């Protein structure tokens, strides 16, 4: 099973930027459509905020469109998945996870926490 490790979170002021990274343990993750999910504090649901298909097509939740950019390294055997987050808002606060986009793996990483102060 592919293990996923998220990193790059932190505390930032409104309007600031962060770049998250997702490092998979196996190149097997490369064949999946991949996504970033956000779990708001106190909520059980993980919201899909950005996805990238194997062909490179990207899609975003309306709440982050124009502010977040999903990308991946394509030249390496194990491709790191990124999420560039700009113009951050307090409502972007949460724990961010990466996983497969269509049918997430049952085992999730620990996520990386993002806190946006007002």
N, C-alpha and C positions, 0 to 999 in steps of 0.2 A: 504494500500500500504506500502511496505517496505521502510523505510528511511535508507539511507546509509551515514555513517560519516567516512571520510578518515582523517588520521592523520599521523604524522611522517616525513613530509617533512622538508626541510631546505636547507641551503647553505653548500656545501661541495666542497673540492678541487678534482681535477682530481685524480682518483685512490682511492678515499674514499668510504665509505659505508653508507647506510641508510636502515632503516627498516620501511616500511610503514604498517599501520594497517587499516583495514576496519571493522567498527563495525555496524552491521545491527540492526534495531529496533525490528526485529521479527525473530523467528526461521524459519519462512517461507522461508527465504533466503537459508537455509541449503539444500533445495531440488533442488536448481538450480545448474547447472554448472556455475562456477563463474570465473570472469576475472578481470584483471587490464588493464586499458586503459591509454594512454598518449596523451595529447594534447600539441603539441609544441607551443611556443610563436608565436602569430600572425596567427595561423592556426585554421581552423574550425574543421578539421577532428580529430577524436579521434582514435588513432591507438591501436589495441589490442596487448599488449606486452606479456601477460602471462595468461594462463587459467588453471583451475583445474576442472576436472569432478567429479561427485558425487562419483565415484569409486576410485578416487585418481589419475587418469592419468593426467599428466601435459603436457603443450605444450607452446612453446615460439616463439616469433618473432625471426628471424635470428639475428637481431641487438642486442638482449640481451641474446641470448643463451650462456650458460656457465658462465654468470655473475649474472643473476637474478634467484631467487628461489621463487616460489609461494607455499604457504602452508596454512593450516587452522587448527584451533583448532577443534578437533573432539569429545572431551569429554564433551563439555558443550552444554546446550540447545540452546544458541545463539552463533554460532561459528564465531569467529573473523577470518578474512582473512588477510594474511600477504603477503608482497612482500619484500624479502631481496635483496637488490641491492648492489653488490660489484663491484670493479674496475670501478667506475663510470666515464663516459666521458662527455665532454661538450654537446654532442648531446643527452644526456639523459635528459637535461633540459626540463622542462615542468610541466604541471599540471597533476597529476595522479588521476584517478578515479577508483572506483570499480563498478561493475554492473554484471548482468547476462551475461553469455558468448554468448549464441546463439541468443537470442532476448533480448537486454537490456531493462530494465524498461524505460518507457518514462521520468520519473523523475529521474534526476541524483543528486548526492550529490554535495557539493561545491568543492570537490577535495582537494588535498594537493600539494603545490608547491615544486618542487625540482629544485634547481639551482646548476649546477656543474661549478665551475670556472676553467679556464685553467691555 
